[in-house]
Amino acid sequence: MPRTIEPEEAKAIARGLLGDFKELPGFRGSQVTAVRPIYDKTGAEVEYYEVKFSSPRESNNGYAIVSATEKDFPVVEFSEKGLTHFERFQNRTGSEHFKMVRFGPNYMTAEDPRGRLLAEIGDRPLLIPRELQKHVRNEVRSETGAIKQIETPQAILARIGKKSGRLSYSAYKKDFKKPQIKPRSLQAAWGRTRKTRTTRSSNCQYDYYWADGFSNHPYYLQIPKNTAPNNNDHASGCGPTGWMNLCGWHDLNWTPNLLVGARQYSDAYINTLTMACHDFIGTYEPWFTFGADQGFTWPDDMGKGINFARQYFHHACSYWWRQDWWDTDEEWVFEVARDVIRAKRPFIVGYYQDWHYAIGYGVAECRTHGWRDHSWIKIYPAWSTNDSQDKWIPKSTIYGVYGVYSFFPLLQFAGIENPQELEIGVGGPSDANRLFAFSGTAVFNSQGALGSSWYRDSISFEVGRAFSETQFKKAVAMISLASIANAEHAVNAGWAVDRVRVTRDAGTGKPRLTVDYAIRDIDGYLYRIGYKVSVLAKI
C-alpha cells in the first residue's frame, strides 16, 4: 500500500523544492509559512497539501502542491509567485471554512462541508470515453512526413454515439477518474525525494532554458461559451488558444508582420482569430465531456495549426511536433520541448492530468539525475478566466509538444526572368493603334498544405512597360505552370493555376497580373509560372 505523507514530511519536501530551485528569484530567501490540506473527490481523505512560500521581502512567493500519498509524484506543481489557491478561494468566498479538492493542474474547487461547490479555479478536465483511450503515437516535422495514426478520431466518435445532458458537480465528481501514472516513474521520483527531503540544501542542480521574450509574451485566454464571437455551448478550446498564444509570441518578438498589430492581450481581433482556429483545427463539440464546457481537440488535429498559419497568416514555418496519446512516452515527447526551447522558442504542451494544452516557455532540467528522469516545464494555462497563473508542471505528465522555430512568408517573390516584348501596329478596334505582347517567367517560392487540403493563394506582379490611363485600352493574359517539385513522397500532391486577372497599376502604369493558384501536399512546391499578356493601347 502507498504510504501516507504527514504534514511535517510535506514541509520537508517543500523545503527541498526551495533548495532545488533556489535560482528562481521568487524562491530566494523564501520559507514555508502555511500548509493546507487538499482532499480527494470524496472529501474524506487528504490527497495533497498546499504549501505556501513567503520571504521577508514578499509575503506571496507562490506555493507547491505536495502529495499526501505515494499515489502521485512528490510535487505535482508549483509556482514561485502569487497567491495560493486557498487564498484565492478565500477572496472569492469571503470565508476560510471550505475544503479544497484538486482534480488536476487545471482545476481545483472549494466545497462546503456537504460537498457543494462554492468556487472553482480553472476549467473542468474532460471525461474521456473509454473508446478514445487508445495508444496513438505520432510525429511530424518540417523535414519529414507524418507517421500515420492508428485510427482517426472521427471513426471512433461515430462508434460511441451521441450523448446529451450536463452533469452536476456531484455527478461529475463521481465519474471523474485520474489518469494512471507509471509505477516506475513514481518509484524513481519518491526514491529521489527520500534522499533529499530532510534538508534544505538539495542535491538537485538545474539547468534552465527560456523562450526569448518571456517578459513580453501574449496572455490570450479561451473565450467562454455563448460569448461572442463564440456561439457554441463550449469554450473556444485550449488547443486553438495555445496556437494563438504561440503565434502571438512570434509576432511580438520575431515576426512582427504575422498578426495585424502587436497585441499582448485578447481583443476582438484575437477572439475572431481564435474562433477561426477553433473551426479550422476541428475542435469537437463536447457532448462526451458532460458539462466540462471545453472544446476538445484531438492531439493529431493540433498539427493543423500549421495549416491555419498558412491559410490565415500566409506564413509557412519550421516546426516539429510529437504526441503519444494515452499511454504516453514523455521522454520521447519531451525531446521536442528540449530542442525548441534551446532555440529560445516557446511551444504548446499537452499534459494528460487535465487533457489540457498550454503554452510552455521555460524548461528546467536536472543535471544531477538527468533530464530524462527529472525535468519541469513552465506553462501559462490560458483558462477562460483571468485567473490563469503561471506554474511549473513535471515532465512526466505530458503527452504532446508542438513547436515552431520560425515563421516566414509563404509566398516569396524573386522577380521576372526572360522578359520579352513585342509591339505591333493595329487599326482598332476603336482608336487603339498598338498591340503589345509581353511574355516571361515569374519566379517565386510557395509551398502546399499539410494533409489532403489545398493551399490557395494569389501572387501579384507587374510586367512590361508603363501606360498612361488614356493609353491603356484593354488587356488579356494567359498563365501556365512552369516549375513544380515535391521534396519527399508525393502524397495527395497537386498544383493548379485557377485564374488570372490583368489591370493597369495606378501607381506605375504597368500591367499588373494577379494569379490565383493552389498547391497540395506539405512538401509540394510551385517555383515558376509562365505568362503571356496582350495589351491594346493608343500611343
C-alpha positions in Angstrom: 0.0 0.0 0.0 1.3 3.5 -0.8 2.5 5.2 2.4 0.8 8.3 3.8 2.8 11.6 3.9 2.3 13.6 7.1 2.2 17.4 7.1 5.7 17.7 8.6 7.1 15.5 5.9 5.3 17.6 3.3 7.0 20.6 4.7 10.4 18.9 4.3 9.6 18.0 0.7 8.6 21.7 0.1 11.8 22.9 1.7 13.8 20.6 -0.6 11.9 22.1 -3.5 13.0 25.6 -2.4 16.6 24.3 -2.3 16.3 22.7 -5.8 15.0 25.9 -7.4 16.9 28.5 -5.3 18.0 30.2 -8.6 14.4 31.3 -9.2 14.0 34.9 -8.0 10.8 34.2 -6.1 12.4 31.4 -4.0 15.5 33.3 -2.8 15.1 33.6 0.9 11.7 32.0 0.9 10.4 29.6 3.5 7.3 27.5 4.3 4.7 29.6 6.1 1.5 27.7 5.8 0.2 24.2 5.0 -3.4 23.5 3.9 -5.0 20.1 3.2 -6.4 19.3 -0.3 -9.0 16.5 -0.3 -9.8 13.8 -2.8 -13.1 13.9 -4.7 -15.0 12.2 -1.8 -13.9 14.9 0.6 -13.0 12.2 3.1 -9.2 11.7 2.5 -6.4 14.3 2.3 -4.8 13.7 -1.1 -2.4 16.7 -1.3 -1.0 19.6 0.7 -0.8 23.1 -0.5 2.3 24.7 0.9 2.7 28.5 0.9 6.0 30.2 0.4 6.9 33.7 1.8 10.1 35.7 2.3 11.0 38.8 4.4 10.6 40.9 1.2 7.4 39.4 -0.2 4.6 37.6 1.5 3.3 35.9 -1.7 6.2 33.8 -3.1 3.9 31.2 -4.6 3.2 27.7 -3.5 3.8 23.9 -4.0 1.3 21.1 -4.3 2.8 18.2 -2.4 1.3 14.7 -2.4 -0.2 13.3 0.8 0.3 9.7 -0.5 2.7 8.0 -2.9 0.0 7.6 -5.5 1.2 10.7 -7.3 4.5 12.5 -7.7 6.0 14.1 -4.6 5.5 17.6 -6.0 2.8 17.8 -8.7 3.0 21.6 -9.5 4.5 24.8 -8.1 4.8 28.5 -8.7 7.3 31.0 -7.4 5.0 34.0 -7.2 1.4 34.9 -6.5 -1.3 33.8 -4.1 -2.1 30.2 -3.2 -5.3 28.5 -4.2 -6.5 28.7 -0.6 -6.0 32.5 -0.6 -7.8 32.9 -3.9 -10.7 30.8 -2.7 -10.8 32.8 0.5 -11.0 36.0 -1.5 -13.9 34.6 -3.6 -15.9 33.1 -0.8 -15.2 35.6 2.0 -14.5 32.8 4.3 -11.9 30.2 5.2 -14.3 27.4 6.1 -14.2 25.3 3.0 -12.5 22.2 1.7 -10.2 22.3 -1.4 -10.4 19.5 -4.0 -7.8 19.0 -6.7 -8.8 17.3 -10.0 -5.5 18.3 -11.8 -3.2 21.2 -12.6 -6.0 22.9 -14.5 -8.9 22.6 -12.0 -9.4 23.0 -8.2 -12.6 23.6 -6.3 -13.7 24.8 -2.9 -16.6 22.9 -1.3 -18.8 23.5 1.8 -19.0 20.7 4.5 -21.7 19.0 2.5 -19.6 18.8 -0.7 -21.4 21.5 -2.5 -19.5 23.7 -4.9 -18.6 27.2 -3.6 -15.9 28.3 -6.1 -13.6 26.9 -8.7 -10.3 27.8 -10.3 -9.6 26.8 -13.8 -11.6 24.6 -16.2 -13.1 21.1 -15.6 -10.9 18.3 -17.1 -12.6 16.2 -19.8 -14.1 12.9 -19.1 -12.6 10.8 -21.9 -14.7 8.0 -23.2 -13.2 4.5 -22.9 -13.2 4.2 -26.7 -10.9 7.2 -27.0 -8.4 5.7 -24.6 -6.2 4.3 -27.3 -2.5 4.5 -27.7 -1.7 6.6 -30.8 1.9 7.8 -31.4 2.5 10.5 -34.0 5.4 12.7 -35.2 5.6 15.4 -37.8 8.4 17.8 -38.6 9.2 20.1 -41.4 11.7 17.7 -42.9 9.5 14.6 -42.8 6.0 13.4 -43.5 3.5 12.2 -40.9 3.5 8.8 -39.2 0.0 7.5 -39.9 -2.1 7.3 -36.8 -3.8 4.0 -35.9 -7.4 5.2 -36.2 -9.0 8.6 -36.9 -11.0 10.2 -34.1 -13.9 10.6 -36.4 -14.3 6.8 -36.8 -14.0 6.3 -33.0 -16.5 9.1 -32.2 -19.0 7.7 -34.7 -19.0 4.4 -32.9 -19.5 6.0 -29.5 -22.7 7.6 -30.5 -24.0 11.0 -29.3 -24.9 11.5 -25.7 -26.5 14.5 -24.1 -27.0 16.1 -20.8 -24.9 18.2 -18.4 -23.6 16.5 -15.3 -24.0 18.3 -12.0 -20.8 18.9 -10.0 -21.5 16.0 -7.7 -22.2 13.7 -10.7 -19.1 14.9 -12.4 -17.0 14.1 -9.3 -18.4 10.6 -9.3 -17.5 9.9 -12.9 -14.1 11.6 -12.8 -11.0 9.4 -12.7 -7.4 10.5 -12.7 -5.1 9.0 -15.3 -2.8 6.2 -14.2 0.8 7.1 -13.6 3.5 4.6 -14.5 4.6 2.8 -11.3 8.3 3.0 -12.4 8.1 6.8 -12.7 6.6 7.1 -9.2 9.1 4.8 -7.6 12.0 6.8 -9.1 10.5 10.1 -8.0 9.9 9.0 -4.4 13.2 7.3 -4.2 14.9 10.5 -5.2 12.8 12.6 -2.8 13.5 10.4 0.2 17.3 11.1 -0.2 16.9 14.9 -0.2 13.7 15.9 1.5 15.1 16.2 5.0 17.5 19.1 4.2 17.0 22.4 2.5 20.3 22.1 0.6 19.1 19.6 -2.1 21.3 17.5 -4.3 19.4 18.7 -7.4 21.1 21.2 -9.7 19.1 22.5 -12.6 19.8 24.0 -16.0 17.2 26.5 -17.1 16.1 27.3 -20.6 13.8 30.1 -21.5 12.0 31.3 -24.6 13.1 34.7 -25.7 10.5 37.4 -24.9 9.0 35.6 -21.8 8.6 39.1 -20.2 6.7 40.2 -23.4 4.6 37.2 -24.1 0.9 37.3 -25.0 -1.8 36.5 -22.5 -4.6 35.3 -24.8 -7.5 33.5 -23.0 -10.1 31.0 -24.0 -13.5 32.5 -24.9 -16.3 31.3 -22.6 -19.2 29.5 -24.1 -22.0 31.6 -25.6 -19.8 34.7 -25.5 -19.4 36.5 -28.9 -17.8 35.6 -31.2 -18.1 32.1 -29.6 -21.7 31.0 -30.2 -21.0 27.4 -29.1 -22.1 25.7 -25.8 -18.5 25.1 -25.0 -15.4 27.3 -24.6 -13.3 28.1 -27.6 -10.8 25.4 -26.6 -7.3 25.3 -25.2 -5.9 23.9 -28.5 -6.9 27.0 -30.6 -5.9 29.3 -27.7 -2.5 27.5 -27.5 -1.9 28.2 -31.2 -2.9 31.8 -30.9 -0.5 32.3 -27.9 2.3 30.6 -29.9 1.6 32.8 -33.0 1.2 35.9 -30.8 4.6 35.2 -29.1 6.3 35.1 -32.5 4.5 38.2 -33.6 5.6 40.2 -30.5 9.2 39.0 -30.7 10.4 37.8 -34.1 7.8 38.1 -36.9 6.1 41.4 -36.4 4.0 41.1 -39.6 2.4 37.8 -38.6 -0.6 39.4 -36.9 -2.2 42.7 -37.6 -0.6 44.9 -34.9 1.3 43.9 -31.8 -1.3 42.5 -29.4 -0.4 41.2 -26.0 -4.0 40.6 -24.7 -7.2 39.3 -26.1 -9.3 41.7 -28.0 -12.0 41.5 -30.8 -9.3 40.7 -33.4 -7.7 37.9 -31.4 -11.0 36.5 -30.4 -12.2 36.3 -34.0 -8.9 34.5 -35.0 -9.3 32.2 -32.0 -12.7 31.1 -33.3 -11.4 30.7 -36.8 -8.7 28.4 -35.4 -11.4 26.6 -33.4 -13.2 25.9 -36.6 -10.1 25.1 -38.6 -8.3 22.5 -36.5 -11.5 20.6 -35.7 -12.4 21.3 -32.0 -15.2 18.9 -31.3 -18.5 19.6 -29.7 -18.1 18.4 -26.2 -21.1 16.1 -26.0 -18.9 13.5 -24.2 -17.4 15.9 -21.8 -20.6 16.0 -19.7 -20.6 19.7 -18.7 -16.9 20.4 -18.7 -17.8 23.1 -21.3 -14.4 22.6 -23.0 -13.7 22.3 -26.7 -11.8 19.0 -27.2 -9.1 18.9 -29.8 -7.7 15.5 -30.8 -3.9 15.6 -30.4 -3.3 14.7 -34.0 -5.5 17.6 -35.1 -3.4 20.0 -33.2 -0.9 19.8 -36.1 -3.4 21.5 -38.3 -2.4 24.7 -36.6 0.5 24.7 -39.1 -2.1 24.9 -41.9 -4.0 27.5 -40.0 -1.0 29.8 -40.0 -0.7 29.2 -43.8 -4.3 29.9 -44.5 -4.9 32.9 -42.3 -1.4 34.5 -41.9 0.1 33.4 -45.2 3.2 32.2 -43.4 5.0 28.9 -43.5 7.0 27.7 -40.6 9.8 25.4 -39.5 8.2 23.0 -37.0 8.4 19.8 -35.1 5.7 18.0 -33.0 5.2 14.7 -31.3 2.3 13.3 -29.4 1.8 10.0 -27.6 -1.8 9.8 -26.7 -2.9 8.0 -23.6 0.0 5.6 -22.9 2.4 8.4 -23.0 6.1 8.1 -23.6 7.0 11.5 -22.1 10.8 11.2 -22.7 10.2 10.8 -26.5 7.8 13.7 -26.4 9.9 15.9 -24.2 12.8 15.7 -26.7 10.8 18.2 -28.9 10.4 20.6 -26.0 14.2 20.4 -25.3 15.0 21.2 -28.9 12.6 24.0 -29.3 13.4 25.8 -26.0 17.1 25.6 -26.8 16.3 27.5 -29.9 14.7 30.0 -27.4 11.2 29.5 -28.8 8.0 28.6 -26.9 5.9 25.5 -27.6 2.4 24.2 -27.0 2.4 21.4 -24.4 -0.4 18.9 -23.8 -0.5 17.4 -20.3 -2.7 14.4 -19.5 -3.8 15.1 -16.0 -6.2 17.6 -17.4 -6.1 16.8 -21.1 -5.2 20.4 -21.5 -3.0 22.4 -23.9 -1.0 25.4 -22.7 1.9 27.5 -23.9 5.2 26.3 -22.4 8.1 28.8 -22.2 10.5 27.5 -19.7 12.3 24.2 -19.0 14.3 23.1 -16.0 16.5 20.0 -16.5 18.1 18.3 -13.5 21.7 17.7 -14.3 22.1 15.7 -11.1 19.7 12.9 -12.1 19.4 13.5 -15.8 16.8 15.3 -17.9 15.0 12.1 -18.9 14.3 11.3 -15.2 13.8 14.7 -13.7 12.6 17.8 -15.6 10.0 20.5 -15.4 8.1 22.8 -17.8 6.8 26.2 -17.0 3.4 27.0 -18.6 0.8 29.7 -18.9 -2.6 27.8 -18.7 -4.7 30.4 -20.6 -8.0 29.4 -18.9 -11.3 31.1 -20.0 -11.0 33.4 -16.9 -8.4 35.9 -15.9 -7.0 33.8 -13.0 -4.6 31.9 -15.3 -1.5 31.8 -13.1 1.9 30.6 -14.5 3.1 27.4 -12.9 5.6 24.6 -13.3 4.4 21.0 -14.1 6.6 17.8 -14.1 7.8 16.5 -17.5 6.3 13.1 -16.5 2.7 14.4 -17.0 2.9 15.4 -20.7 1.7 13.7 -23.8 2.3 16.2 -26.6 4.6 19.0 -27.6 4.0 21.2 -30.7 6.9 23.6 -31.5 7.6 26.2 -34.2 11.1 27.5 -34.7 10.3 30.3 -37.1 7.6 31.8 -39.3 8.3 33.2 -42.7 6.2 34.5 -45.6 4.7 31.6 -47.5 5.0 33.4 -50.8 8.4 34.8 -51.6 8.6 36.6 -55.0 12.1 36.6 -56.6 11.3 38.6 -59.8 10.8 38.2 -63.6 13.1 36.1 -65.8 13.4 36.2 -69.6 11.1 39.2 -70.1 10.2 39.8 -73.7 8.1 42.5 -75.5 6.6 42.7 -79.0 5.0 45.9 -80.4 2.6 45.5 -83.3 0.7 48.3 -85.2 -3.0 47.8 -85.4 -6.0 49.7 -86.8 -8.6 49.3 -84.0 -10.8 48.3 -82.5 -12.0 51.9 -81.8 -8.9 54.2 -81.5 -6.4 51.6 -80.5 -3.3 51.7 -82.7 -0.8 49.4 -80.9 -0.9 45.8 -79.6 1.8 45.0 -77.1 2.7 41.3 -76.3 4.6 40.7 -73.1 5.9 37.3 -72.0 8.3 35.8 -69.5 8.6 33.7 -66.3 7.6 34.8 -62.8 10.0 33.3 -60.3 8.7 32.7 -56.7 8.5 30.1 -54.0 5.3 28.8 -52.5 4.5 25.6 -50.6 1.5 23.3 -50.2 -0.6 22.4 -47.2 -0.4 19.6 -44.6 -2.6 16.6 -45.4 -5.1 16.4 -48.3 -6.1 20.1 -48.2 -5.3 22.6 -51.0 -3.4 25.7 -50.0 -4.8 28.5 -52.1 -3.2 31.9 -52.5 -2.6 34.6 -55.1 0.5 36.3 -56.4 0.6 39.8 -58.0 3.4 41.3 -60.1 4.0 43.9 -62.8 5.2 43.2 -66.4 6.1 45.2 -69.5 6.2 48.9 -70.0 4.1 51.8 -68.4 1.0 53.2 -70.0 -0.9 56.3 -69.1 -4.6 56.0 -68.2 -5.7 57.2 -71.7 -3.2 55.0 -73.5 -4.3 51.7 -71.8 -7.4 50.3 -73.5 -7.7 46.6 -72.8 -5.6 43.6 -71.8 -5.8 39.8 -71.6 -3.5 37.3 -70.1 -2.6 33.6 -70.1 -0.8 31.7 -67.3 0.8 28.3 -67.2 2.7 26.2 -64.7 6.5 26.4 -65.4 8.2 24.7 -62.5 6.9 22.4 -59.8 8.5 20.0 -57.4 7.9 17.6 -54.5 10.6 17.1 -51.9 9.6 13.8 -50.5 6.9 11.2 -51.3 4.1 12.8 -53.4 1.1 12.2 -51.2 -2.0 14.0 -52.3 0.2 16.1 -54.5 -1.3 18.7 -56.8 -0.6 22.0 -58.5 -3.1 24.3 -60.3 -3.5 27.8 -61.7 -7.1 28.7 -61.3 -7.5 32.2 -62.8 -5.6 35.3 -63.8 -6.6 39.0 -63.8 -4.8 41.8 -65.5 -5.2 45.5 -64.8 -3.2 48.7 -65.1 -1.4 49.6 -61.9 -2.5 53.1 -61.0 0.9 53.9 -59.4 3.3 52.7 -62.0 1.1 52.5 -65.1 2.4 48.9 -65.9 0.1 45.9 -66.5 -0.4 44.1 -63.2 -1.2 40.4 -63.1 -2.9 38.7 -60.2 -2.7 34.9 -60.4 -4.8 32.6 -58.2 -3.1 29.3 -57.7 -3.4 26.1 -55.5 -0.9 23.6 -54.1 -1.5 20.3 -52.3 1.0 18.3 -50.1 3.1 19.8 -47.4 6.3 19.3 -49.4 4.8 20.3 -52.8 6.4 23.5 -54.2 5.5 25.9 -57.0 8.5 27.8 -58.2 7.7 29.4 -61.6 4.8 30.3 -63.8 4.9 31.5 -67.4 2.8 34.4 -68.6 1.6 36.0 -71.8 -0.1 39.4 -71.7 -1.6 41.2 -74.7 -2.4 45.0 -74.2 -4.3 47.1 -76.7 -3.2 50.7 -76.5 -3.3 54.1 -78.1 0.1 55.6 -78.4 
